[in-house]
Amino acid sequence: FFSQAGFDYIIPQVEAIDKYRESIAELPLTSSPEVFGLHPNAEIGYFTEAAKQLWLGVLNMQTSEGGGSGGINRDEYILQVASDVLSKIPTEEMKTQSEEGHVPRPTEVVLVQEVARFQILINRMTSSLLDLKRALAGEIGMSAELDELGSSLLNGFLPPAWARLAPATMKPLGSWMAHFQKRQAQYEGWASHGEPPVFWLSGLHIPDSLLTALIQTTCRKKGWALDKSTFYTECTAWTDPREVKESLEHGTYIEGLYIEGAQWSIETGCLVRQRPKVLVQELPLVQVIPIEYSRLKLRDSLRTPVYVTQARRNAMGVGWVMDVNLHTKEHPSLWILQGVACCLNTDI
């Protein structure tokens, strides 16, 4: 899958050193991503990330002086953002329904744990914002943590103190708040009406816990050995969760997966090359199907890793969630060279 990309890269068949120097001098100063088997979109992603890092550096260097010429000053703006965020935080503690003597199913245990983590985040957000407002009013001292919170609200970043209690993300504060409210809606619907037919996987703090719970539930019903069971996935033709009317007996549907490095074609039901300037595409609903290892036989399928964010995983391997099976008519090595992977959250 090597591409010459407009230039013939060869080893010159010459003996004199001057000829080698002439061949080296003829090499282009820059090489397109196609030379390395990548899609031209890879270059767009590189320059976009470089511009983003430059812009973040400029924001971090700005001074804390107030606005002039009648504009809103720093403290007033931070106070306004803090009040807006506080208005979107639920004030009542979320409850999960459980009958006395009822043995919770694995997925119900996941819900209880998720709601508990979400409530810890809510409590931290509420207390820190109230303290920040008091500090801006001069009622308490401005600590280093509160100053960091104020700077994050000013620049539109997710405060580090909140990020430590939330799923990994690269979103700015505005997009993260929309994500926060959608998480709340999923938890409330799950607690009130039972398991949804379609799970929004990126709305879970530990998404792989749900996948493990689905395997456990199926193993209990079918009498399978848990250590000899796994799951595989199939992409459906549905793009709207409202098209799914009822839950599956075994497994579930998941939404919110984004693919990089390739494109999914609903018409052909397989991976195809990316369209120019389209870096990320949301996959249609994906069906998760529990199965025993001995019965799993897949052909023409690319085992695609799913990460929490577009940063993929760190040096410690943290960030990987699962693998999805995507049908392909091309050799898998093509998509490996393209760097194909899925993520649960984009950076916008």
Residue pairs with C-beta under 8 A, 6 or more apart in sequence:
1 37
1 333
1 334
1 337
2 35
2 37
3 34
3 35
3 37
4 35
5 31
5 32
5 34
5 35
6 32
7 27
7 28
7 35
9 27
9 35
12 19
12 20
12 23
14 20
14 23
32 40
32 43
33 39
33 40
33 41
33 42
33 43
34 40
36 337
37 337
37 338
38 337
38 338
38 339
39 261
39 273
39 274
39 338
40 276
41 274
41 276
41 277
41 278
41 279
42 339
44 277
44 279
45 279
48 279
59 155
60 155
62 155
64 74
64 151
65 74
66 73
66 74
66 75
67 73
67 74
67 77
72 80
74 154
75 136
77 154
78 132
78 136
78 150
78 153
78 154
79 133
79 136
81 153
81 154
81 173
82 129
82 132
82 133
82 153
83 133
85 125
85 129
85 153
85 173
85 177
86 126
86 129
86 130
88 177
88 180
88 181
89 122
89 125
89 126
89 129
90 122
90 184
93 119
94 115
94 118
94 119
94 184
94 187
94 188
94 191
95 191
96 108
96 111
96 112
96 115
96 191
97 191
97 192
98 104
98 108
104 112
105 213
105 217
106 212
106 213
106 214
106 216
106 217
107 195
107 210
107 213
107 214
107 217
109 213
110 204
110 209
110 210
110 213
111 187
111 190
111 191
113 206
113 209
114 187
114 204
114 205
114 206
115 187
115 191
117 165
117 205
118 183
118 184
118 187
118 205
120 165
121 162
121 165
121 166
124 161
124 162
124 165
125 162
128 145
128 146
128 149
128 159
128 161
128 162
129 149
131 140
131 146
132 146
132 149
132 150
132 153
134 140
135 141
135 142
135 143
135 146
136 142
136 150
142 150
145 161
148 159
148 160
148 161
149 159
149 161
151 157
152 158
152 159
152 160
152 173
153 159
153 173
156 172
156 173
156 174
157 172
157 173
158 166
158 169
158 171
158 172
158 173
158 176
163 169
166 176
166 180
166 205
167 202
167 204
167 205
167 308
167 345
168 308
168 309
168 319
168 345
169 176
169 179
169 308
169 309
169 345
170 309
170 310
170 311
170 345
170 346
170 347
171 179
171 345
171 346
171 347
171 348
172 348
175 348
179 202
179 203
179 345
182 200
182 203
183 203
186 196
186 199
186 200
186 203
187 203
189 196
190 196
195 247
195 252
196 247
197 241
197 244
197 245
197 246
197 247
197 248
197 252
197 253
198 241
198 244
198 252
198 253
198 254
198 255
198 285
199 210
199 252
199 253
199 254
199 255
200 254
200 255
200 256
201 207
201 210
201 254
201 255
201 256
201 257
201 321
201 344
202 256
202 308
202 344
202 345
203 256
204 210
207 308
207 321
207 322
207 344
208 321
208 322
211 231
211 288
211 322
214 231
214 250
214 251
214 252
214 288
214 290
215 226
215 229
215 230
215 231
215 290
216 226
217 250
218 224
218 229
218 250
218 251
218 290
219 225
219 226
219 229
219 290
221 250
222 250
224 292
228 292
228 293
228 294
229 290
229 291
229 292
229 293
230 290
230 291
230 292
230 293
230 296
231 251
231 288
231 289
231 290
231 291
232 289
232 291
232 296
232 298
232 325
233 286
233 287
233 288
233 289
233 324
233 325
234 286
234 287
234 289
234 325
235 264
235 269
235 283
235 284
235 285
235 286
235 287
235 324
235 326
235 327
236 253
236 284
236 285
236 286
236 287
237 266
237 269
237 284
238 244
238 253
238 284
238 285
239 266
239 282
239 284
239 285
241 253
241 255
241 285
243 285
244 253
244 285
248 287
250 289
250 290
251 287
251 288
251 289
251 290
252 287
252 288
253 285
253 286
253 287
253 288
254 285
254 286
254 288
255 285
255 286
256 282
256 344
257 282
257 283
257 286
257 306
257 324
257 342
257 343
257 344
258 280
258 281
258 282
258 283
258 342
258 343
258 344
258 345
258 346
259 280
259 281
259 282
259 283
259 304
259 326
259 340
259 341
259 342
260 279
260 280
260 310
260 339
260 340
260 341
260 342
260 343
261 274
261 335
261 338
261 339
261 340
261 341
262 271
262 272
262 273
262 274
262 335
262 338
262 340
263 271
263 272
263 273
263 274
263 275
263 278
263 281
264 270
264 271
264 272
264 281
264 283
264 284
264 326
265 271
265 272
266 284
268 329
269 327
270 300
270 326
270 327
270 328
270 329
271 302
271 326
271 327
271 328
271 329
271 330
271 335
271 340
273 338
274 281
274 338
280 310
280 346
283 342
286 324
298 325
300 327
300 328
300 329
301 325
301 326
301 327
301 328
302 325
302 326
302 327
302 328
302 332
302 335
302 340
303 323
303 324
303 325
303 332
304 323
304 324
304 325
304 326
304 335
304 340
304 341
304 342
305 312
305 320
305 322
305 323
305 341
305 342
306 320
306 321
306 322
306 323
306 324
306 341
306 342
306 343
306 344
307 313
307 319
307 320
307 321
307 341
307 342
307 343
307 344
308 319
308 321
308 343
308 344
308 345
309 319
309 343
309 344
309 345
309 347
310 343
310 345
310 346
310 347
311 319
312 319
312 320
312 341
312 343
313 319
313 320
321 344
324 342
328 335
